[in-house]
């Protein structure tokens, strides 16, 4: 993979990216709260929260990599 070095290096956030990270984090937080408020405690609830977190982290990676991969 030609972009391997770029993918695995640290990407410090640029000033213009900060609102994007914040918007994604807030949306994920709200969604997670909604899931917790409307589902019973169980393995599926735990998995749903984990997947919301994973989705947030993947979206953050998309911002950091700025379309590289």
N, C-alpha and C positions, 0 to 999 in steps of 0.2 A: 504494500500500500504506500503510495507516494507521499501522503500527508501524515504519516505516522508520527514523525517528530513534532509536527505542529499540533496534532491532536492531543498528545500527551504532555505538552509543556504548559506551564502556568500562564494564564491569560488574565492579567489584571484588568479590572473593569475600566472602561472609558467613561467619561462623564455622561455622554449621551446614552450609554447603556443602563445606567443606574435606574431610571424610571421604568425601563422594561423589566429588569429583575424584580423591582418592587411590585409592579402590576401582576406579574406571574405569581410571586410569593403570596400576595394578598388574595388572589383568586383561588389558589390552591388551599390556603388557610380557610377561606370561606366554604369551599367545597368540602373540606375535611370536617369542619364543624357541622355542616349539614348532614353528612354521612353519620357522624357520631350521634347527632340528635334524633336521627330517624331510623336507626338500625339497632338490633339487639347486639350486646357484647357476644361475639363469637369469632371463630376463625375467619369467617368471610369478612367481618367488619375490619379485623386486623389487616387482612390482605388488601382490602379496599384502601385503607389509609396508607399502607406501604406503596401501593400503586400510584396513589395521588402524589406521594413524595417522589417516587421514581419519575413520574411524568414532569413534575416541577424541575427536578434536577436535569432531565433530558432537555427541557425547554431552555434552561439556563445554559446548558452546553451549546445549544444552537445559537444563543446570543453571543456567547464567548467566542465561538469559532467563526461567527459572522459568515455563515454559508460555505465554509471550507469543505465540509464533508456532507 
